[in-house]
Amino acid sequence: MGFFDRLKKGLTKTRENFTHSIERLIIGYADIDDDLIDELEETLLMADVGVKTTEMLIASVRKGIRNKDIQTPDDLIPFLEKEIVRILDRGESDTPMADCPPTVILVVGTNGVGKTTTIGKLSAYYRHQGKSVLLAAADTFRAAAIEQLEVWGKRADVQVIKHGEGSDPAAVVFDALQAAKARRTEIVIVDTAGRLQTKSNLMQELEKIYRVIGREVPGAPHETLLVLDAGTGQNAISQAELFSQAAPVTGVVLTKLDGTAKGGVTIGITAQLDIPIKWIGVGEGIDDLRPFHAEDFVNALFAKREDAEA
C-alpha cells in the first residue's frame, strides 16, 4: 500500500466526522440559504477546525456565494476543497539542507505526542535518502526518552550522542555538534524535553540550546519542528501557541492522524498560527511519517466513500 492509500485509510475517522457530515448536510438542502450556512458552520466547529478558522472558511463561502462561485449546495464541497488547499499549501515541506553541513533540526513538543518516535522515523527517512544522520538525546529529564531514542537509533542505523539522566541538555547538543562536524555528518536531529508545566524552565532550556547551536553552527537550527498529536484536537493549537513563544517554530509534525476523528485541526493549526505543517504521521510503521503535501491531504480528506474503501 502506497503512502497516499495509507493516508486515505488513516483519515477514515476524520473523513466521517468532516467530509461525510458536510455531504449529509448538503443532501437536505435544494438551495443555498442562511440555515445551510449556519449548519455548515456548526459542522466545521464539530470537526475540530477551530472557531477562528471556521469563521474564515464561512466568510470565504459567503464571498463565493456573492461572486456566484457557489450557486447550489453541490458547489460547496469543491469550493471548500480549493479553500482548504489554499490555507494548507505553504510551498515545499522538506527541510532545506545547509550549504555547509551539518543541517540541524531541533524537535520540540510535550511528552506523549510521539516526539521521540517522530525523530526515529525522520532519521529513517533521511537514511533512505542516503544521508548521514546523528541524534542528540537532549531530553535528559526522562531516562526513558534516552533509551527510546537509542532503540530508534538502532532501527534507523544512526548513532545517538547522550549523557546521563539529569545532565545539561545544552552540553549534549554541544557534544553532538562537535561529533557531527568531526565526522562530516549531514544532519543532526536534536530531541528536547517537553515539560509544559514548567514553561519558564522550558524557555530557558531552549534558549540555551539555541545559543549553543547558533554558536557552533552559524545559521542553525535550520528547522525547528513542533510535534503535535492530532488526537488532542484544539489542545494541539494551544500547545502550538505556547511552544511558539518558547522557540521560533518553523514547522509542525502532526502525528497519530490515523486514530482520530479530530484531523480537522490540521486546517486550524496552519490558518490560526501561520505555521506550515511539514510532516504527517498515519501509523506505527517506520515509513508512516512523510512530508506533508496539501493537495494530497485534501484529496484524501475528500475522497469519495468508494475510493476511500478501495
N, C-alpha and C positions, 0 to 999 in steps of 0.2 A: 504493500500500500504506500503510495507516494505521500509527501507531506501535505499537499492540498487536500487529499482524501482524508488524511488523519485530522486535518483542521476542520473539515466539514463534520466529521464524526464527533470531534471534540466539542464543537459548538452546538450540538444537538439540544441540550437543555436551554441554552441562551436563545437559540432559534425558536424554540417552543414559546419561551417567555416573551420574546421580542417580535420576531417576524410573523410567526403564526398568529399571535394576538392581534397584530395590525391587519393581517389577512381576514381574520374572523370579523373584525370591526367593520372593514370595508364592505363585506357581503351584506351587511344590514342597511346600507345606505344607497339610494339611487342617485342622489345629488350631493354636492358639497354644501354643507351648511355649518352653522356655529356649533351645533350639537356634535357633529362629526369631529370638528377640530378640538372641542373640549374633551371628547373621549380619546382622541389621539394623544392629547397632552397627558391624560391620566395613564394611558398605556405606556408611554415613554418613561414617565416617572416610576411606574411599577417595574420597569425593566432595568432599573438602576442606571439610567442615563444621567440622572442628576438634575436638580432644579434649573441651574443656570444654562446647562446645555439643552435641556428641554425647551426652555424659553427661546433660546437661539434658533432651534430647529422649527418651532412653531412660528416664529417671526418669519423665517425663510419660506415656510409653507404659505403663510398669508400673502407674502410678496409674490410667490409663484402663482397664487390664485389671481391676484390683481394683474399680473403680467400675462395671464392666460397660458402659463406653462402647465398649470393644473386645471383641467376643465371637468374631469369626472373623478369619482373616488378611485377608479383604477389607475389614474395617473399618479396617485400618491406614492406608491411603493417605488417606481422608477425614479421619481423626484427625490425621495429620501435616500435612495442608494447613492445618487450623484452627490447629494449634500454631505453624506457621511464620508464618502471618499475624499471630498474636498477638505473636510475637517481633519481627517486622519493622515492625509498624504503630506508628509513633510520632507519629501525627497529621499535620498539614499539612506538606508538604515544601518549599513555596515559601518563599523568604526574606521575612520581614516588612519592608515598606518603612518607612523612618524617617518620623516625623511632620514633621520638618524636614530636607529633603534637604541633602546627598546621603546616600543609603544606601551604606555602604561594605562591600564584600565582599572579604575577604582570601583568597587562594588559595595553599595550600601543598602540597608534595609533592616527591618525589625526581625527578631528571632521568629522562626516558624514560617516565614514566607517562601522558603526554598532557596535562600541566598547561596549557601554552600553548594547545594546541588546544581544551581544555575552556573556557578563558577566551574564546576566539573564538566558540565555539558558545553560551556563556552570553550574550555580547554580542548575538548574532543573535537569540536567544530574546527578550531584553528589548526589542530594537529592533522586533521583530514585534509586541510588545505596545504599541508606541507610546511607549516610554520613551527618554529621552536617556541615553547611556552614555559614560563616559570610561575609558580604560585607563591604568594606571600601570605602566610597564616597570621594575619594581624588581628583576628578576633581572639585575643588572648584571655578574654573574660570567661570563656567556656572551654574546658578541656575537650569536651565532646566535639566542638567545632574544629579544633586542630586535627583530631583523629578522623573526623568525617572528611575533611579536606584531603588528608593523606590517602584515604580509601579511593576518593575520586581521582587523585593524582596518579595512583597506580593504574586505575582503569583507563585513564586517558594517556598514560605513559609520559607524565610530566613530573618534574621534581618540585617538591614543596620545601620552602625555606621557613623554618619555625623556630620559636624559642619556647620556654616553658609557660605553663598557665600563669597568668597574672603579670607577665613581663610587659615591658613598654612596647605597645604596638608600633610606634614610630621607629624603634630600633630594629624590629623585624623587617619593616619596609626598607630601611637603610641597607640592611644586610642583603635583602633580596635584589635591590637595585645594583649593589656592588657586584653580586654574583652574576647578574644578567649582563652587566657591562663587560665583565671579565670574559664571559663565555659568548659574547655577541648574540645573546638571546633576543629574539624578535619581539616577543610580547610578555609583559609581566601583568598578571591579574592579582589584585590585592583584595583579600577578604577583610571585612571590618566588623566590629561589634555592633549589635543592634539593640541597644538598651534605651528604648524610647522614654522610659520613666525618669531617666536622669538626663534630661535634654542638655543642660549646661555642660555636663561632663562629656557627653557625646560630641557637642560642638567643639569643645576644647581639644578633644582627641582627634577629631577630623581635621581641625585647623593645623595641629602639629604634624599630622601625616601629610597634609597638603604642602606644608613648608618644606619638609624633608624631600618629598617627591620633586617639588619645583627646584630645589637647590641641586639635587643630584642629576635630574634630567630636565634641562630647560624646556619650558613649554608643556611639561607634563603636570597632572594627568591629562592624557589626550581624550579620555572619556570617563565620565562618572555616571555609572548605571545604578538606578534605583530599582530594586526588585520588589514587586508588589504581588500579592495573592489576589487574583481576580475574584475569588470566592468571598472576600471581605466586602465587596460592593463599595458603597460610598465611604466606608472607613479607609479604603485604599487612597481616595482623594485626600482625606485628612492627613494620612501618613505622608503622602507626596508633598503636601504643603509644608509639613514640619521639617522633612528632610531637605527640602529646597532652601529653607532658612539656614540649615547647618552646612550644606555643601552645594556648590553650583552644579546641580544635576543636569546632565546633557541628554539623558535618555532613560526610558523606562523599560524594564523587563517584566512582562506580565505572565505570571505562572499560573498553573492549575486551572486553565480555561476549560479543560475537559471535564471537570467535575462540578461545574457551577451553572446556574441559570442567570448569574449576575454579570455576564460578559458585556452587557451594555455599558458598564463602567469604562470600558476601553475608549468609548467616544468621549465620555466626560473628562477623563484624565487629560486627553490632548486638547480638548476645547477650553476647559477651565484653566488649566495650568500652563498651557502653551509649551508643554514638554512632549517631544515626539516619543512614540513607542518604537523601540529599536528591535526588540526580540519578543517572541511569544512562545510559551510552553504549553503543549497539549497532551502530555503523557509522561509516564515514568521513565521511558527509554532514553538512552544516552543521545539518540538522534532526534528526540522530540522537542528540541529547542531550535528555533530557526529565526533568521532575520524577518522582521515584520514588513509585509507589503500590503498597503492599504487596500488596493483593488482586490487582491486575493482574499483578504479578510472579509471584505464586504460581499464578494461573490459567494463565499462560504456561508456568511451570515444570512444572506437572502436566497440561498439555494432552495429550489423547489423541493417539495417533500419527496417526490420520486427520485430526484437527483441525489438528495442527501442520503436516501436509504440504499442507493445503488451500491 
